[in-house]
Amino acid sequence: MKALSAHLYAIMRFAPLALVACATTAAHSAGADNTVKIIDGVKVIRTKCEWHNFFQSMNMWPRYRACPGKSAYASFGAYLSASSASSSIDTFLDLNRGQRQPAADYVTPVGSVRISFKIGDVPHTASACAWYNLFQSRYRTPLYVKCERKTNDQSFGSYSEPDYWKGRVNAASPRKAPDIQGFLEGQEGADLMTLPIGGVNYTRSFCEWHNFLQSFNPLPRFVTCSGKTAVESFSQYRFGQNIVALNVKMPANADATSIGFGEPVSFQLGAETIIAKRCALYNWLQSNIRCPIYRGCGTISQDSFATADPRIFPKADKRFLYDQNYTD
């Protein structure tokens, strides 16, 4: 599951995480330094700048960077799209819309499909399931998928320790692996939580917030909330309708936050239609990412996020905490 915004107490209630240091995408890190990540069991070495641009390609409002020694087009040209925020999002939306009998899990039916993405200027091929898990690892509370013909360990073990202990200081005190989906679908997931979007508070259950956040994932994993039908829980989000409603336009400078960023946009929060500034929704979504890049919005300056309430706009995760197994 992706993050439930800044309410860290809620996160720790049901998903203690293996937090990933954000140095790989920090704004002031040396972009030419190499970083290793594992995709579908294969070690991939690219520069920090190349990883930054690749992960931005799954951001609703990407902001790319020219990498050291490369032109702007060579750095992020592969991710530009005329129809949505990025070519990566286009690819996942096509898989989403191609499912004639959509259910809560949009990943598993197409999980074995092989997809090639460029990271920097080098293409890498992996299953849709593997790419999904990699992108999920960037969020504070991921909901991973066990990929076809693979164990949990092989599917997402490099991100979360599902089947083994890795670097545990106190391995003699094992914890039961949490069932995150079971939590969301159960009575605890029906507990209410109030979160602000653009300064306006909205109260929904943990489960409802999860589905709303998944509505901005082009290949989502929804859950049926306690006391509600599947239709009531997530039907309004099917086929990437919230993503399309954002009407993101990518300018020549590859900064999607530079066009109409302060204009109002209409989207669904459950059955309710919400109108908020694009920049306010952007910052809410960023608060769910382990390495957020907040942006100024109206009277709120970008500098103000340095001293903002961390329960609303949490800062980057910069510690390793391998202390939890995962069932999903």
C-alpha positions in Angstrom: 0.0 0.0 0.0 1.2 3.5 -0.7 1.5 5.9 2.1 -1.5 7.2 4.1 0.0 10.8 3.9 1.8 12.2 6.9 0.0 10.4 9.7 3.0 8.3 10.7 1.1 6.9 13.7 -1.3 5.2 11.3 1.6 3.9 9.2 3.3 2.3 12.2 0.0 0.8 13.3 -0.2 -1.6 10.3 3.0 -1.4 8.3 6.4 -1.0 10.0 8.6 -0.5 7.0 12.1 -1.3 5.7 12.8 2.4 5.0 15.0 3.1 2.1 17.6 6.0 2.3 16.7 8.8 -0.1 20.3 9.7 -1.0 19.7 8.2 -4.4 17.2 10.9 -5.4 18.2 13.8 -3.1 18.1 17.1 -4.9 21.7 18.0 -4.0 23.3 14.6 -4.3 26.1 14.0 -6.8 24.1 13.0 -9.8 27.0 11.2 -11.5 27.5 8.7 -8.7 26.4 5.2 -9.4 23.7 3.4 -7.5 22.7 -0.3 -7.6 19.1 -1.5 -7.6 17.7 -4.9 -8.1 15.0 -5.3 -10.8 13.5 -8.8 -11.3 16.5 -10.3 -9.6 19.0 -8.5 -11.7 21.4 -5.9 -10.4 21.1 -2.6 -12.4 23.7 0.1 -12.0 22.8 3.6 -13.1 23.7 7.1 -11.9 21.7 8.8 -9.2 20.5 11.3 -11.8 19.3 8.6 -14.1 17.5 6.8 -11.3 15.9 10.2 -10.4 14.5 10.7 -13.9 13.3 7.1 -14.1 11.3 7.3 -10.9 10.0 10.8 -11.9 8.6 9.1 -15.0 6.0 7.5 -12.6 5.2 10.9 -11.0 1.9 12.5 -12.0 3.9 15.8 -12.4 7.4 14.8 -13.2 10.3 17.2 -12.9 13.3 15.8 -14.8 17.0 16.8 -14.6 19.7 17.1 -17.2 22.3 14.5 -16.1 26.1 15.3 -15.9 27.7 15.1 -19.3 24.3 14.6 -21.1 21.9 16.7 -23.0 18.4 17.2 -21.7 16.9 14.9 -24.3 19.4 12.2 -23.6 18.7 12.5 -19.9 14.9 12.2 -20.1 13.7 12.2 -23.7 12.6 8.6 -23.4 10.0 9.5 -20.8 8.3 12.4 -22.7 4.8 11.8 -23.9 2.2 13.7 -25.9 -0.8 12.1 -24.2 0.0 12.0 -20.5 2.6 12.8 -17.9 5.1 10.3 -19.2 5.6 7.3 -21.5 5.9 5.0 -18.5 2.5 6.1 -17.2 1.1 5.6 -20.8 2.4 2.0 -20.8 0.8 1.1 -17.4 -2.4 2.8 -18.3 -2.6 0.8 -21.5 -2.3 -2.4 -19.5 -4.9 -1.1 -17.1 -7.5 -0.3 -19.7 -6.9 -3.5 -21.6 -8.4 -5.6 -18.8 -12.0 -6.3 -19.8 -13.0 -7.7 -16.4 -11.2 -5.4 -13.9 -11.1 -6.4 -10.3 -9.4 -4.9 -7.2 -6.0 -6.1 -8.4 -5.0 -4.7 -11.7 -1.5 -6.0 -11.5 -1.7 -9.8 -11.3 -3.7 -10.4 -14.6 -0.9 -8.6 -16.6 2.0 -9.3 -14.2 3.8 -11.7 -16.5 3.8 -9.2 -19.5 7.4 -8.2 -20.3 8.1 -4.5 -20.6 11.2 -2.6 -21.5 12.0 0.8 -20.0 15.1 2.9 -20.5 16.9 3.9 -17.4 19.2 6.6 -18.7 20.0 5.5 -22.2 20.0 1.7 -21.5 16.9 -0.4 -21.9 16.0 -2.9 -19.1 13.3 -5.6 -19.5 11.3 -7.1 -16.7 7.8 -8.2 -15.9 5.0 -5.7 -15.2 4.8 -7.2 -11.8 8.5 -6.6 -11.1 8.3 -3.0 -12.3 5.2 -2.5 -10.2 7.0 -3.7 -7.1 10.0 -1.5 -7.8 7.8 1.6 -8.0 5.9 0.6 -4.9 9.2 0.5 -3.0 9.4 4.3 -3.4 6.3 4.7 -1.2 6.0 4.8 2.6 3.5 2.0 2.9 3.8 -0.3 -0.2 1.4 -3.1 -1.1 3.6 -5.5 -3.0 2.6 -8.4 -5.3 3.9 -11.9 -5.4 4.9 -12.3 -9.0 4.0 -15.4 -11.1 6.3 -18.4 -10.5 8.2 -16.4 -7.9 8.3 -16.5 -4.1 7.7 -13.3 -2.1 11.5 -13.2 -1.6 12.1 -13.2 -5.3 9.3 -10.8 -6.1 10.0 -8.0 -3.6 12.4 -9.3 -1.0 15.1 -6.8 -1.9 12.7 -4.1 -0.8 11.0 -5.5 2.3 12.2 -8.9 3.7 9.3 -11.2 3.2 10.9 -14.5 3.7 14.2 -13.9 5.4 16.1 -11.8 8.0 18.5 -9.2 6.6 20.8 -7.2 8.8 18.6 -7.7 11.9 20.3 -6.5 15.1 17.9 -8.6 17.2 17.1 -11.7 15.1 16.1 -13.6 18.2 12.9 -11.5 18.4 10.9 -12.3 15.2 7.7 -10.6 14.5 4.6 -12.0 12.8 4.4 -10.8 9.2 1.6 -8.3 8.8 -1.3 -8.9 6.4 -1.6 -5.3 5.1 -4.5 -6.1 2.7 -6.3 -7.9 5.5 -5.8 -4.9 7.8 -7.3 -2.6 5.1 -10.3 -4.8 4.4 -11.0 -5.5 8.1 -12.5 -3.5 11.0 -9.2 -1.7 11.7 -9.1 -0.5 8.2 -12.6 1.1 8.7 -11.2 3.4 11.4 -11.5 7.1 10.3 -8.6 9.4 9.7 -8.6 13.1 8.8 -6.2 14.4 6.2 -5.8 17.9 4.6 -5.7 18.5 0.9 -5.0 22.1 0.0 -5.8 23.2 3.6 -9.2 21.5 3.6 -9.7 18.5 5.9 -11.3 15.3 4.6 -12.3 12.4 6.8 -12.2 8.9 5.4 -11.3 5.4 6.6 -7.8 4.0 6.2 -9.2 1.8 3.5 -10.8 4.6 1.6 -7.6 6.7 1.7 -5.7 3.7 0.4 -8.0 3.4 -2.6 -7.9 7.1 -3.3 -4.1 7.0 -3.3 -4.1 4.0 -5.6 -6.3 5.9 -8.0 -3.2 7.8 -9.0 -1.3 4.6 -9.7 -1.8 3.6 -13.3 -1.7 -0.1 -12.4 -3.4 0.0 -9.0 -4.2 -2.5 -6.3 -7.6 -1.6 -4.7 -9.2 -3.3 -1.7 -12.9 -3.8 -0.8 -13.5 -1.8 2.4 -15.4 -3.3 5.4 -19.1 -2.8 5.1 -18.9 -1.7 1.4 -19.1 -3.5 -1.9 -16.3 -3.4 -4.5 -18.4 -1.0 -6.5 -18.7 1.4 -3.6 -15.0 1.0 -2.7 -13.2 1.7 -5.9 -15.4 1.6 -9.1 -15.1 5.4 -9.5 -11.3 5.0 -9.9 -11.3 2.3 -12.6 -9.3 2.8 -15.8 -7.2 5.6 -14.4 -10.0 8.1 -14.4 -8.4 10.4 -11.7 -5.1 10.4 -13.7 -6.9 11.4 -16.8 -8.8 14.2 -15.0 -5.5 15.9 -14.0 -4.9 16.7 -17.7 -1.1 16.9 -17.2 0.8 18.7 -20.0 4.5 18.2 -20.4 6.3 21.3 -21.6 9.5 21.4 -23.6 11.6 21.9 -20.4 10.2 18.6 -19.0 8.9 20.2 -15.8 5.2 19.3 -15.6 4.8 21.6 -12.5 5.4 24.7 -14.7 2.1 24.7 -16.7 -1.2 25.3 -14.9 0.3 24.1 -11.6 -1.7 26.6 -9.5 -5.0 26.1 -11.4 -7.9 24.1 -9.9 -8.5 20.5 -10.9 -11.5 18.3 -10.3 -11.0 14.7 -9.1 -12.8 12.0 -7.2 -12.3 11.3 -3.5 -14.6 8.3 -3.1 -18.1 9.3 -4.2 -17.3 13.0 -3.6 -16.0 15.3 -6.3 -13.2 17.5 -5.0 -11.8 20.7 -6.5 -8.3 21.7 -5.4 -5.3 23.3 -6.9 -3.0 21.0 -8.9 -0.1 22.0 -6.7 -2.0 21.1 -3.5 -2.8 17.7 -4.8 0.8 17.3 -6.0 2.1 18.0 -2.4 -0.4 15.6 -0.9 0.8 12.9 -3.2 4.5 13.8 -2.5 3.9 13.4 1.2 3.3 9.7 0.5 6.6 9.2 -1.2 9.7 8.2 0.7 11.8 10.9 -1.1 9.3 13.8 -1.5 10.0 16.9 -3.5 7.5 19.5 -2.4 6.7 22.6 -4.4 5.4 26.1 -3.6 1.6 26.4 -3.9 -0.2 29.8 -3.8 0.9 31.6 -0.6 2.9 28.5 0.5 6.5 28.9 -0.5 8.7 25.9 -1.2 11.1 26.9 1.6 8.3 26.6 4.1 8.3 22.8 3.8 11.6 22.7 5.6 9.8 23.7 8.8 6.3 22.3 8.0 4.5 19.9 10.4 6.0 16.5 9.6 2.7 14.9 10.4 1.3 16.6 7.3 4.5 16.9 5.1 7.0 14.3 6.3 10.6 14.7 5.3 12.6 12.1 3.5 13.3 8.7 5.0 17.0 8.5 5.6 17.3 5.5 7.8 17.4 1.7 7.3 15.0 -0.3 9.4 15.1 -3.9 8.4 12.9 -5.2 11.2 9.8 -6.6 9.6 8.6 -9.4 7.3 5.8 -8.9 4.8 3.0 -11.1 3.5 2.0 -8.6 0.8 
